[in-house]
């Protein structure tokens, strides 16, 4: 990877973005109500909140790391990535100077916009898991899989999934370290949610960017993470990945949908417990011949008893993932 000691003046001149809520200035853009909230959430680490994920009613969040070699973690969907590009100058940053684009995985709401950004930022390298890279050279299979989840019209909400030129790809290795300048990023393979899933540890903040490896929180239950399960899901690998990240004892978690949290020990313990208990409930219910609706009721009772809230509709896909997982055993 690039050596920070060889950073060019072009990279060293990149300023920190301006915090606040930014909107585009042309009448056409104002008509689209495009907003982006920029917040410094840690040292030289900025959260770019581009409003709600159109598929799961969760926030689409990207993170900008300002350094000699700047990084964008989680390009999100093409719809969101295009907003980030359009508004970057208002935020005080020329994204043409990005060195790396790092999606934690290639699902449409995390890495779907990577190809769009690569086309507009030809000097940036896109860091990908080996399993994910082949599906971004030719995203036809990814497009088909996305249609199976979100329908044939998914592009109207998420935008198209575009190919990434091979010359712009960097195929990551487990435990690989990317040197940026004052911080290093360590790439960690964390399968379960997807076989090509990675998480990132930041040496500057000691925090982790877990993608979906540490679950998601519904807005009604912000302290009760649920497993981010989509077919094909592997529960054992998911729990193993949780344990791997827990061993790092991060003081801060940069969630891809739920923003920044500074109570990681409790959240990691909860997502581990919930991932396992949901599996136990689903496995027993399937053995007892329960229907999906009956299993949903059982899971709802568990969540209500533990957190006092309702099982969010975003978990419907999770139920399918769990039933598929145990159906293959």
Secondary structure in CASP SS format (residue, H / E / C, confidence):
PFRMAT SS
TARGET T0000
AUTHOR 0000-0000-0000
METHOD secondary structure of the structure
MODEL  1
X C 1.00
X C 1.00
X C 1.00
X H 1.00
X H 1.00
X H 1.00
X C 1.00
X C 1.00
X H 1.00
X H 1.00
X H 1.00
X H 1.00
X C 1.00
X C 1.00
X C 1.00
X C 1.00
X C 1.00
X C 1.00
X C 1.00
X E 1.00
X E 1.00
X E 1.00
X E 1.00
X C 1.00
X C 1.00
X C 1.00
X H 1.00
X H 1.00
X H 1.00
X H 1.00
X H 1.00
X C 1.00
X C 1.00
X C 1.00
X E 1.00
X E 1.00
X E 1.00
X E 1.00
X E 1.00
X E 1.00
X E 1.00
X E 1.00
X C 1.00
X C 1.00
X E 1.00
X E 1.00
X E 1.00
X E 1.00
X E 1.00
X E 1.00
X E 1.00
X E 1.00
X C 1.00
X C 1.00
X C 1.00
X C 1.00
X C 1.00
X C 1.00
X E 1.00
X E 1.00
X E 1.00
X E 1.00
X E 1.00
X E 1.00
X E 1.00
X C 1.00
X C 1.00
X C 1.00
X C 1.00
X C 1.00
X E 1.00
X E 1.00
X E 1.00
X C 1.00
X C 1.00
X C 1.00
X C 1.00
X H 1.00
X H 1.00
X H 1.00
X H 1.00
X H 1.00
X H 1.00
X H 1.00
X H 1.00
X H 1.00
X H 1.00
X C 1.00
X C 1.00
X C 1.00
X C 1.00
X C 1.00
X C 1.00
X C 1.00
X H 1.00
X H 1.00
X H 1.00
X C 1.00
X C 1.00
X E 1.00
X E 1.00
X E 1.00
X C 1.00
X C 1.00
X C 1.00
X C 1.00
X C 1.00
X C 1.00
X C 1.00
X C 1.00
X C 1.00
X C 1.00
X C 1.00
X H 1.00
X H 1.00
X H 1.00
X H 1.00
X H 1.00
X H 1.00
X H 1.00
X C 1.00
X C 1.00
X C 1.00
X C 1.00
X E 1.00
X E 1.00
X E 1.00
X E 1.00
X C 1.00
X H 1.00
X H 1.00
X H 1.00
X H 1.00
X H 1.00
X H 1.00
X H 1.00
X H 1.00
X C 1.00
X C 1.00
X H 1.00
X H 1.00
X H 1.00
X H 1.00
X H 1.00
X H 1.00
X H 1.00
X H 1.00
X H 1.00
X H 1.00
X H 1.00
X C 1.00
X C 1.00
X C 1.00
X H 1.00
X H 1.00
X H 1.00
X H 1.00
X H 1.00
X C 1.00
X C 1.00
X C 1.00
X C 1.00
X C 1.00
X C 1.00
X C 1.00
X H 1.00
X H 1.00
X H 1.00
X E 1.00
X E 1.00
X E 1.00
X C 1.00
X C 1.00
X C 1.00
X C 1.00
X C 1.00
X E 1.00
X E 1.00
X E 1.00
X C 1.00
X C 1.00
X C 1.00
X C 1.00
X E 1.00
X E 1.00
X E 1.00
X E 1.00
X E 1.00
X E 1.00
X C 1.00
X C 1.00
X C 1.00
X C 1.00
X C 1.00
X C 1.00
X C 1.00
X C 1.00
X E 1.00
X E 1.00
X E 1.00
X E 1.00
X E 1.00
X C 1.00
X C 1.00
X C 1.00
X C 1.00
X C 1.00
X E 1.00
X E 1.00
X C 1.00
X C 1.00
X C 1.00
X C 1.00
X C 1.00
X C 1.00
X E 1.00
X C 1.00
X C 1.00
X C 1.00
X C 1.00
X C 1.00
X C 1.00
X C 1.00
X C 1.00
X C 1.00
X E 1.00
X C 1.00
X C 1.00
X C 1.00
X C 1.00
X C 1.00
X C 1.00
X C 1.00
X C 1.00
X H 1.00
X H 1.00
X H 1.00
X H 1.00
X H 1.00
X H 1.00
X H 1.00
X H 1.00
X H 1.00
X H 1.00
X H 1.00
X H 1.00
X C 1.00
X C 1.00
X C 1.00
X C 1.00
X C 1.00
X C 1.00
X E 1.00
X E 1.00
X C 1.00
X C 1.00
X C 1.00
X C 1.00
X C 1.00
X E 1.00
X E 1.00
X C 1.00
X C 1.00
X H 1.00
X H 1.00
X H 1.00
X H 1.00
X H 1.00
X H 1.00
X H 1.00
X H 1.00
X H 1.00
X H 1.00
X H 1.00
X H 1.00
X H 1.00
X H 1.00
X H 1.00
X H 1.00
X H 1.00
X H 1.00
X H 1.00
X H 1.00
X H 1.00
X H 1.00
X H 1.00
X H 1.00
X C 1.00
X C 1.00
X C 1.00
X C 1.00
X H 1.00
X H 1.00
X H 1.00
X H 1.00
X H 1.00
X H 1.00
X H 1.00
X H 1.00
X H 1.00
X H 1.00
X H 1.00
X H 1.00
X H 1.00
X H 1.00
X H 1.00
X H 1.00
X C 1.00
X C 1.00
X C 1.00
X C 1.00
X C 1.00
X H 1.00
X H 1.00
X H 1.00
X H 1.00
X H 1.00
X H 1.00
X H 1.00
X H 1.00
X H 1.00
X H 1.00
X H 1.00
X H 1.00
X H 1.00
X H 1.00
X H 1.00
X C 1.00
X C 1.00
END
